[in-house]
Amino acid sequence: MTPFLSEEITVKEVMTSPVIELDSSSTTDMAAGLMAKYKISSILVSRNGKPVGIVTKRDLVEKVVALDRKPSEVRLEEIMSSPLVTIDPTATLEEALRLMTRLGISRLIVSYKGNVQGIISLKDALKITPDIITIAKEQFRLRGIPISKSEPYLEGYCDSCGEWSDMLVRVEDQYVCEECRLELEKRSIT
């Protein structure tokens, strides 16, 4: 991401809120039921009203289903990931993505002064990617930086060698195959 984009987008603008929460003594079937009901992929786990971990769909699959454990007998505290990794709501989206990448995780709990405000996931970031691309293109346009437009490949006969190709590209008002395109590039360099 470029700096002019990351400064404009904060975690609080992208996060999902509120966070669905269950006590650590709750069973995994209860978590799975809430995930299905709310169409979410994680549950915050708390103990005595304080957040202590997180359980994801992946945890349910790998730590319960794959091991043929009975979901109604497995407590969340047995499979939760802990400690929680948190981020401030005023942090930039770039900071959140870098932290997730560095730690190899796909979500962060958004916390302000110890209080859970929401959750941000890679999926949340992907939802705004088309908007980021549009903003970047506009910034480039305003700065006079050209943006190349790629054309789809065509099928047909190469205008240069006459051979059939299903990957013709347009080069200087000609449609050429990959081999001829490379040859034309070599000629223009010398």
Order of alpha helices (4+ residues) and beta strands (2+ residues): alpha-alpha-beta-alpha-beta-beta-alpha-alpha-beta-alpha-beta-beta-alpha-alpha-beta-beta-beta-alpha
